[in-house]
Amino acid sequence: MCLSIPSKVVEIHDDETVTVDTLGVKRRVSCHLISDPLAIGDFVLIHIGFVMNKIDHKDAQESLDLYRQIVTAMQLESAQ
């Protein structure tokens, strides 16, 4: 099973790649497998360096909130 965290498009390049921000980590990924046009601010799901699909902003924010809650709970648990 693969877990994909929503990533926000922060830069678009001329070579069919975009730079995304995934919880503060920026990386450049390929858009070769998606036909939908992307814009800065869009949220996408990535698998092995490729954008697989664009997702709704509301759904992306809900997922990101859940991931942050999970990370916080794990940090609190490991601190005990």
N, C-alpha and C positions, 0 to 999 in steps of 0.2 A: 504494500500500500504506500502511496506517495502522498505527502502532505504539502500542499502548495500555499504559501502565504501571499496574500495580495500585495502587489508591487505597484508603485506609482511611477508613471512615465515622467521623467524630469528633463530629458533632452532627446531630440530626434536627430539622427545622423543621415547623411546622404547614401550610405551603403546598406540600406535596409536593416539597420540596427537602431536600438534606442538605449538610453541609459535609464535605469529604473532605480528607485529607492525602496528597499525592503527593510522596514523597521530600522532605518538609519544607515543601512549598508547599501552603497551604490555600486552597480555593475552594469556592464554593457552586454546586451543580449540581442539575439537575432529575431527578425520579424519575418523570416522566409516562410514560415508555416501558417501565417495568418493573412487573410485577404482583407479584413476590415482595416480601414485607415485608423491610425493612432494619432492622438494629440497629447500635448503636454497636459498633465493632470488626470489622464485616463488611468484606470486601474486594470492590471492584467495579471494572469496566472502564468507562471513560467515552469517549464520542465526541461531539465538538462541544457539550459542556456537558450531555449527557444520560447518565445511568447506563444502560448497555446490558444488563449482566448482573452477577450476583453470582458470585464465584469462591471456590474452596476456599482456606482459610488456608495450607495447605502449598504449593499451587501458587503462590499469591501470593508467599510468602516465597522460593521458589526463583527466581521471575522477578525479584524485587527484588534478590536476591543477584547474579544475572547482570548486571542493569543497573548495579549498583554496581561490579562488576568491569570492565565496559566503560568506565564513566566514569573509573575509576582508570587503566586502560591508556591511554586517550586523553589524560589529563592528563600522565602520564609521558612519552608520546610527544611532546607539544607542548612539554614542558620541555627536550627535548634539542636 
